[in-house]
Amino acid sequence: MAEIVRGKGVISGIAVGKIMLAGQNLDGYLVNYKAEAVETEKKKAADALVAVAETLRESIERLKSQDMVEQAAIMEAHRMMVQDPMMAENITAKVDETKSAPHAVLQAAEDQAKMFEQMADEYFAARAVDLRDVGKRVAKFILGVKEPEIGDEKVILCGREIEPSVIAGMPSENIAGVILGSGSTTAHAVIIAKARAIPTVVGLNKEDRIDRISDGDHVILDGERGEILINPTPAECAQYDEKIKKQQELAKHYAELKDLPAVTTDGVKIELMANIGSHMDVDNALTYGAEGVGLFRSEFVFMGRQDIPNEEDQFKAYKEAVEKCGGNLCVIRTMDIGGDKPLPYLNIPPEENPFLGYRAVRISLERRDLFLPQLKAILRAGVYGKAAIMVPMIINVAEFKKVKEFIEEAKLELAHEGKTYADDVQVGIMVETPAAAIMTPILAKYVDFFSIGTNDLVQYTLACDRGNASISHLYNHFNPAVLRLIERTITSAKEAGIWAGMCGEMASDPLAAVLLLGMGISELSMSAPSIPRVKEKIRSVSSIRAKEILADVMKMEDADEIKTYLQKVLD
């Protein structure tokens, strides 16, 4: 019998392969490193930054040529980190302290990584791994350390933290699966694995379960159940061979769904859109059958910089995304930055509870230098397709009225400057607070659409920090309180004659999709690889049946009871 180690499955699928431990330890190399004069060490560090930036540029071009746009975008973020003047200054200062270029690089990267780890937002906290990755890359160049090579056999990468560059630098056909000790589902390593549909299990650092897995072990990884079988028996391998065959058949089936609409058996259509962080993500989303973009996280345009991106920089990014949507809707969320996502040039002081603090639209309405150029850029991009503006964290009508005043001012400025812009850009809000959900009957009179942001709506409604492992069992989008707020939002939209969509993680849950269909949702936006599963579920039911299931669910009192019922009637 194989030893079974359990984590959290985040990307479904069965993977079989030999373990290759990733996340090289440089301690031995550092001990043997012979430092030279301080000025020489500074030059080594500077030269390494230039060389690594060039290597990353070559990787980015290669990934783009292979249509791996999401991975290319992540490597581009790494290149920007390497070329960040602040990083170079920090390294120079560290050389004066350590007298050693590789030590200085690693310490400078670690200092910045710790700053990111303190952020409340899970996505930005996960960027600490990227900073350490960049530091290790530069240090390896100085030390002359080469990356491990793999042969023809497929490997399963395993490490407490795996540098995104390791996965991005390997051909997909060589990686069978990924095992991460950390529990972050928003780590760039996980994002790259998801883009390539590589089965992945995370969260093995707890109780040091990851230490039971050794380099060279033969394992079977179940990305749905979160199970890892270490050195399985022939009988266990044969049992999983059948599961792998079914998985391959399912992948072929999903590929056949790409160009089919998400329409119920009785003809009700749901728009399936993609959540993106960059205009470069659109191409990847279209390969999964996305019908447009339901959430463009514009804050990524603001990141990796030392100053506010000007109107022209933003316009180019938004224009390209809108064009790539080919006439389908591209919903651009205005900057969702705050105490949990600090940017050096905004000088936002740290907050004890940033999720409830100075963030998103609360900053935009006070910072004309931020908000007006962004609105002007989106309005200009709308000329090249179909764009929409989505405002995060609205809690009352007064805030939205102020947003509309800014939009009218942006239009006047554009007209005065002789710049063309779209006058028909829809303006909607994210419904992500209980206040907004309760007020949707009133808000619906002013907005063009609602997009329900369940990631925050669930945690605010249940007073449950989604990043806190101790209470993660309470964070559940099937909680009856959450479902009632969602139903209220969709009903308010229908009664006002506007559309309602969803862009939170709940949108990627096929079981939830049936409930939302029953409520009358118009659009679901999700990570691109989730689209086929949700589409299949929608195409398998009628809208009448969805309403019947919804009626049963709304009588129930417990989230687990609801999920069990849905699995019984829909799986």
Beta strands, then each sheet from edge to edge (+ up, - down):
strand 1: 3-6
strand 2: 8-11
strand 3: 14-21
strand 4: 155-159
strand 5: 175-180
strand 6: 200-202
strand 7: 218-222
strand 8: 227-230
strand 9: 271-276
strand 10: 293-297
strand 11: 329-333
strand 12: 386-391
strand 13: 426-431
strand 14: 449-452
strand 15: 499-502
strand 16: 523-526
sheet 1: 1+ 8- 7+ 3- 4- 5- 6- 2+
sheet 2: 9+ 10+ 11+ 12+ 13+ 14+ 15+ 16+ 9+
end
